[in-house]
Amino acid sequence: MLRQNNSMTRLNQTLLNQPLLNQVAIDQLQQGQAKLLSLLAQWLQQDESRLTALMACQKVMQQQGISDWLISAGFIRNMIWDNLHCMASQPLNDIDVIYWCDNNPSSEKDQAIQAMLVKQIDLPWSVKNQARMHVRNGDKPYQSCAHAMSYWPEKQTAIGVQLVSTDKLTSSEFQLQVISVFGLNCMFDLSLSQNPKRDKAIFNHRVYQKAWLTHYPKLSVTE
């Protein structure tokens, strides 16, 4: 566990407030989504393992001078689906940390950050700099984490969260920042939908491989 018990208390108090949104999330905000953001923050506040992971990541990324980072994909998607299915939270068996930094877009840098995270808390971290991932995916260069997520195969995976320090002197108080590229409605309406930027065969393969429809029987594939 992290040695920041006072910080954890302050974080719990902060998450009771409206999450801080960046412009990407604000642009996607539609009627009713403010309530969804509050519900998401409430669920996260109740999940000690996710809060601890977020705090560890915030500390390492701040040390590295990286501001554009997120814990993304299943870390937040599965939490939402678990709660909507009234299930206990699944173990954190793969924590996808993405960041964007074009100064040193090497896999060695990713491995170094991953080692720092493991030193903070021994969890199954997976760190990827999105400044180079466009090469593997055959896309034009990504300009940010949000831009990179906009190319992910299913809309419901293109969501991430981070903590933003509100106390620059002590780094002891934080606000939750949520980036949902396709808005939050598709996260909460129990749909599973293809991102039109990606081939449908990739989407279908992932739905089968991940067995989402089996584990989450209330989900339905939509256009």
Beta strands, then each sheet from edge to edge (+ up, - down):
strand 1: 20-21
strand 2: 69-72
strand 3: 95-99
strand 4: 125-129
strand 5: 159-165
strand 6: 174-180
strand 7: 191-193
strand 8: 220-222
sheet 1: 1+ 6+ 5- 2+ 3- 4-
sheet 2: 7+ 8+
end
